[in-house]
Amino acid sequence: MPKTNETVLEINLTALGDNFRYLKSKLLPNTKFLAVVKAYAYGSDSIEIAKELERLEVDYLAVAYVNEGVKLRDAGIKTPIIVLHPQAVNFKTLIDRCLEPSLYSLKIFQEFIRVSEEKKQTNYPIHLKFNTGLNRLGFSENDVDFVTEILNETTSINVKSIFSHLAASEDEMEKDFSEKQIKTFKSISENLFQKLNYQPLKHLCNTSGILNYSEAHFNMVRSGIGLYGFSNIPSEQKNFTPIATLKTVISQIHQIEKGETVGYNRSFKSDGVLKTATIPIGHADGISRAYGNGIGWVTIQGKKAPIIGNVCMDMMMINITNIDCKEGDEVIIFGEVETAENLSENVNSISYELKTAISQRVKRVVYRK
Ligand SMILES: *Cc1c(COP(=O)(O)O)cnc(C)c1O
């Protein structure tokens, strides 16, 4: 990439393909692959990423909400799209745009059947989500009888898949719990398949589930964070490349004398002479105030420059006292070497949160390497 002259989020499509192929190498040849592109493809660029994933021939895409799916359809994406957490108010739009709902409660299930009958649908593809321990969304094991009774009475919908979600698939300490979830999921699907006269797909694993529980891949796996270059498993990280690099440039350099302060509320007080740089990225761009006052850092020429004072809305100040740099020089917030995961650890967060917070104001640039 040429040197940047403003704040950009660079997205490496080659790395996306590499991460995808690595995850695929963990699967049996017939196991389907669902790519999760919710929240702007984890803060990157949902349209560019979905187009590339379509070229890579993923079987399914998933978003969280209907408006995210509409955006992909508007961009010409043809791959089937599951909407993981649809709201009933958007069901008509969902059907009009050929999006496939995940139905997770009796209320939303019945409401979807009502709308699909009203819109004269037959065999409209839906996905049933079961709760096996995350206690977030999903039917309970006890709902199977009621759900299958209703299913056998309507021709408006067709169950394409049944699925559940692991609560701690990356955590070795929670292996027993994950195995219990796998067992519960198997028993729910056996029970449901007996009562339906056809067999939907079954899927359970997210990225770290793919890596840790090969016995639970079933017919399909769902990956988000792995595609974007994070495994959540330290021994696996070498096989992944973070696809996003957040960069900016130095706007201005200041010499600070002993006793001077830097930034709002004068929260940094200098006890010596130092050099600071102001960079055009702030909490409105997704770098939270939690990173201020020496908690977070950026890199210039591979050297760490701590954030000093409070992070402002549109900019922040960094300590460059021991770095030989000038106005206009490039600053890396996170990327392949100093990763979003490393930076987010400073504030007890995770790469997912830091990446998805990068606001739409930041320009996205895709490239291949
Ligand atoms: C977000 C999400 C995923 C993706 O999980 P990763 O850890 O990013 O691979 C998979 N399944 C469901 C239901 C999700 O909500």
The ligand as an SDF file (V2000), in Angstrom:
LIG
                    3D

 15 15  0  0  0  0  0  0  0  0999 V2000
  -21.4830  -13.5700   15.4740 C   0  0  0  0  0  0  0  0  0  0  0  0
  -21.8940  -14.9960   15.3900 C   0  0  0  0  0  0  0  0  0  0  0  0
  -21.0190  -15.9810   14.8710 C   0  0  0  0  0  0  0  0  0  0  0  0
  -19.5740  -15.6980   14.5130 C   0  0  0  0  0  0  0  0  0  0  0  0
  -18.7300  -15.9670   15.6110 O   0  0  0  0  0  0  0  0  0  0  0  0
  -17.1400  -15.8050   15.5070 P   0  0  0  0  0  0  0  0  0  0  0  0
  -16.6510  -16.0480   16.8740 O   0  0  0  0  0  0  0  0  0  0  0  0
  -16.8960  -14.4080   15.0560 O   0  0  0  0  0  0  0  0  0  0  0  0
  -16.6800  -16.8020   14.4930 O   0  0  0  0  0  0  0  0  0  0  0  0
  -21.5180  -17.2630   14.6860 C   0  0  0  0  0  0  0  0  0  0  0  0
  -22.7890  -17.5660   15.0320 N   0  0  0  0  0  0  0  0  0  0  0  0
  -23.6340  -16.6630   15.5710 C   0  0  0  0  0  0  0  0  0  0  0  0
  -25.0060  -17.0800   15.9480 C   0  0  0  0  0  0  0  0  0  0  0  0
  -23.2190  -15.3550   15.7770 C   0  0  0  0  0  0  0  0  0  0  0  0
  -24.0470  -14.4670   16.3280 O   0  0  0  0  0  0  0  0  0  0  0  0
  1  2  1  0
  2  3  1  0
  2 14  2  0
  3  4  1  0
  3 10  2  0
  4  5  1  0
  5  6  1  0
  6  7  2  0
  6  8  1  0
  6  9  1  0
 10 11  1  0
 11 12  2  0
 12 13  1  0
 12 14  1  0
 14 15  1  0
M  END
$$$$
